[in-house]
Amino acid sequence: MSKLKGKTAVITGGNSGIGFATAKLFLNEGASVIITGRNEKSVKEAVQALGKGASGIVSDAGKMNELDTLAKKVAAISPVVDILFANAGVALFTSFAETTEELFDKNMDVNFKGAFFTVQKLLPLIPDGGSVILNSTILVHSGMETSTAYSASKGAVLSLSKT
């Protein structure tokens, strides 16, 4: 298959889970894929497992200083990003009453702030006709007792996608 032949995709959080599965799919469709993750060993292992056409960058979506340099690192691999999948995220759960500022901030920093500024920083590399995909959760539409801060962070991602 070659629906994505000649295209370059950046997938944050591409070293595991949904991001890794998406990277495999995009590679099978002919794209070159650049994955990010916050753990160097995990990123290297994922790139090896993905094989030809895959590159990796160590970058933590929850740290602004790393997002500030992400576009430069991506541009060193590919000057154009045809597809950006802002997928990196954390799922930190506890009851509303027990939610600490630290847990709240970590959910927001990675899930929302990370997605927002990843798109902002990489937007200059995305040509007209390029795609931006934001990963949210079903929990923005339904409640779960321990998902208040997580759901709020992903609800912000949903709102971002609409604007």
C-alpha positions in Angstrom: 0.0 0.0 0.0 1.2 3.5 -0.7 -1.4 6.0 0.3 1.2 8.0 2.2 4.2 7.5 -0.2 6.5 10.5 -0.1 4.9 11.9 3.1 6.6 12.5 6.4 4.7 12.0 9.7 5.7 13.1 13.2 4.1 11.2 16.0 4.6 12.4 19.5 4.5 9.5 22.0 5.3 7.2 19.1 7.4 4.8 21.1 4.5 2.9 22.6 0.8 2.3 22.5 -1.4 4.1 20.1 1.5 6.2 18.8 3.6 3.1 18.0 0.7 1.4 16.3 0.0 4.5 14.2 3.7 4.7 13.3 3.6 1.1 12.0 0.4 1.8 10.0 1.9 5.0 8.4 5.1 3.1 7.5 3.1 0.4 5.9 1.3 3.1 3.9 4.6 4.4 2.6 5.3 7.4 4.9 8.6 8.2 6.6 7.9 8.5 10.3 9.6 10.5 13.0 8.5 9.4 16.5 9.1 11.2 19.8 9.2 10.0 23.3 10.7 11.1 26.6 12.9 8.0 27.2 15.9 7.6 25.0 16.1 3.8 25.4 12.4 3.4 24.5 12.7 5.6 21.5 15.7 3.7 20.2 14.0 0.4 20.7 10.9 1.6 19.0 12.8 2.9 16.0 14.6 -0.4 15.7 11.3 -2.3 15.9 9.7 0.0 13.3 12.6 -0.4 10.9 13.3 1.3 7.6 11.8 4.7 7.3 11.6 5.4 11.0 13.5 8.0 13.0 13.4 9.0 16.6 13.8 12.1 18.7 13.9 12.2 22.5 11.5 14.9 23.6 9.2 15.3 26.5 5.9 16.9 25.5 5.5 18.2 29.1 8.6 20.3 29.0 8.5 23.6 27.2 12.3 23.8 26.7 12.2 20.5 24.8 9.2 21.6 22.7 11.1 24.8 21.9 13.9 22.7 20.2 11.6 20.0 18.7 11.0 21.8 15.4 14.7 22.3 14.8 15.3 18.5 15.5 12.5 17.5 13.2 13.7 19.9 10.4 17.1 18.3 10.6 15.5 15.0 9.6 12.8 16.4 7.2 12.1 20.0 6.2 8.4 19.2 5.8 5.9 17.5 8.1 2.9 16.4 6.1 1.2 14.7 9.1 1.5 15.7 12.7 -0.1 13.3 15.2 0.0 15.0 18.7 -0.4 11.8 20.6 1.9 12.0 23.6 0.0 11.8 26.9 -0.2 10.6 30.4 -3.2 9.1 32.2 -2.9 10.0 35.9 -6.1 9.1 37.9 -7.3 9.7 41.4 -10.5 10.9 43.0 -11.4 14.6 42.7 -10.9 15.0 46.5 -7.4 13.5 46.3 -6.2 15.4 43.2 -3.0 17.3 44.0 -1.8 20.3 42.2 1.2 18.1 41.0 -1.1 15.5 39.4 -3.3 18.2 37.9 -0.3 20.0 36.4 1.3 16.8 35.0 -2.0 15.9 33.2 -2.3 19.4 31.8 1.4 19.9 31.0 1.7 16.8 28.9 -1.8 16.3 27.6 -3.0 19.8 26.8 0.0 22.2 27.0 2.2 19.6 25.2 -0.3 19.1 22.3 -1.0 22.9 22.0 2.7 23.9 21.8 3.7 20.9 19.7 1.3 22.0 17.0 2.4 25.7 17.4 6.1 24.9 17.1 5.7 22.5 14.2 3.1 24.4 12.3 5.7 26.3 10.2 6.9 22.9 8.8 3.4 21.8 7.8 2.5 22.7 4.2 -0.9 23.7 2.9 -2.9 20.5 2.7 -1.0 18.9 5.6 -2.8 17.2 8.5 -2.8 17.8 12.2 -4.3 15.0 14.3 -4.9 15.4 18.1 -5.5 12.5 20.4 -8.2 12.9 23.1 -10.3 10.3 24.9 -13.9 9.1 25.2 -13.7 10.3 28.8 -14.4 13.8 27.6 -18.0 12.7 26.8 -18.5 10.4 29.8 -17.5 10.5 33.4 -15.3 8.2 35.4 -14.9 8.9 39.1 -11.1 9.0 39.1 -10.6 10.8 35.8 -11.4 14.4 36.6 -8.0 16.1 35.9 -7.2 13.7 33.1 -10.6 14.2 31.4 -10.3 18.0 31.8 -6.9 17.9 30.1 -8.2 15.9 27.2 -11.3 18.0 27.0 -9.0 21.0 26.4 -7.4 19.0 23.6 -10.9 18.4 22.1 -11.6 22.1 22.3 -8.3 22.9 20.7 -9.2 20.6 17.8 -12.4 22.5 17.2 -10.6 25.9 17.1 
